[in-house]
């Protein structure tokens, strides 16, 4: 059984990295890019979707962003950032 000290030395990420905003931005961008690329590939490979159909699967999510972006821009100065992040 490994001690916690040896696990910490061998871990791919240090705790200090999680204190920096840029690291969180990197993780968010990585997840966003990964989902945009990997979901259509999974649909094509596992479920037999055509390239067009797999791309169209991402359409509803994009439409939600297009519709909600102007609404959020108007709400943001009145409410603030923290309540919007809390509600998702």
C-alpha positions as CSV (number, residue, x, y, z in Angstrom):
1,X,0.0,0.0,0.0
2,X,1.3,3.4,-1.0
3,X,1.7,6.2,1.5
4,X,-0.1,9.5,0.8
5,X,3.3,11.2,0.5
6,X,4.4,8.9,-2.4
7,X,1.1,9.2,-4.1
8,X,1.4,13.0,-4.0
9,X,4.8,12.9,-5.6
10,X,3.6,10.7,-8.4
11,X,0.4,12.5,-9.1
12,X,0.0,14.2,-12.5
13,X,-1.4,17.4,-11.0
14,X,-0.2,19.3,-7.9
15,X,-2.7,20.9,-5.5
16,X,-1.2,24.3,-6.1
17,X,-2.3,24.1,-9.8
18,X,-6.0,24.1,-8.7
19,X,-5.6,27.5,-7.1
20,X,-4.9,29.2,-10.4
21,X,-7.7,30.4,-12.7
22,X,-5.8,29.6,-15.9
23,X,-5.7,25.9,-14.9
24,X,-9.5,25.9,-14.6
25,X,-9.8,27.7,-17.9
26,X,-7.6,25.0,-19.4
27,X,-9.8,22.2,-18.0
28,X,-13.0,23.9,-19.1
29,X,-11.6,24.4,-22.6
30,X,-10.3,20.8,-22.7
31,X,-13.7,19.5,-21.7
32,X,-15.6,21.7,-24.2
33,X,-13.3,20.8,-27.1
34,X,-13.4,17.1,-26.1
35,X,-17.2,17.0,-26.0
36,X,-17.5,18.8,-29.3
37,X,-15.1,16.4,-31.0
38,X,-15.7,13.2,-29.2
39,X,-19.5,13.0,-29.1
40,X,-19.8,13.0,-33.0
41,X,-17.0,10.5,-33.3
42,X,-18.7,8.2,-30.7
43,X,-22.0,8.5,-32.5
44,X,-20.4,7.6,-35.8
45,X,-18.2,4.8,-34.5
46,X,-20.6,3.1,-32.0
47,X,-24.0,3.9,-33.3
48,X,-23.5,4.2,-37.0
49,X,-24.6,7.8,-37.5
50,X,-23.6,9.6,-40.7
51,X,-21.2,12.5,-40.3
52,X,-24.1,14.9,-41.0
53,X,-26.4,13.3,-38.4
54,X,-23.7,13.2,-35.8
55,X,-23.0,16.9,-36.3
56,X,-26.7,17.7,-36.1
57,X,-26.8,16.1,-32.6
58,X,-24.9,19.1,-31.3
59,X,-27.4,21.6,-32.9
60,X,-29.9,21.8,-30.0
61,X,-27.2,22.6,-27.5
62,X,-25.8,25.3,-29.8
63,X,-29.3,26.8,-30.2
64,X,-29.8,27.0,-26.5
65,X,-26.5,29.0,-26.3
66,X,-27.6,31.3,-29.1
67,X,-31.0,32.0,-27.4
68,X,-29.7,32.4,-23.9
69,X,-26.6,34.5,-24.5
70,X,-28.4,37.8,-25.0
71,X,-30.6,37.1,-22.0
72,X,-27.6,36.4,-19.8
73,X,-25.9,39.5,-21.0
74,X,-28.9,41.6,-19.8
75,X,-29.2,39.8,-16.5
76,X,-25.5,39.7,-15.6
77,X,-25.1,43.4,-14.5
78,X,-28.3,43.3,-12.4
79,X,-27.7,40.0,-10.6
80,X,-24.0,39.5,-10.6
81,X,-21.8,36.5,-11.5
82,X,-22.1,34.3,-8.4
83,X,-25.9,33.7,-8.5
84,X,-25.7,32.9,-12.3
85,X,-22.9,30.4,-11.7
86,X,-24.7,28.9,-8.7
87,X,-27.9,28.3,-10.7
88,X,-26.0,26.8,-13.7
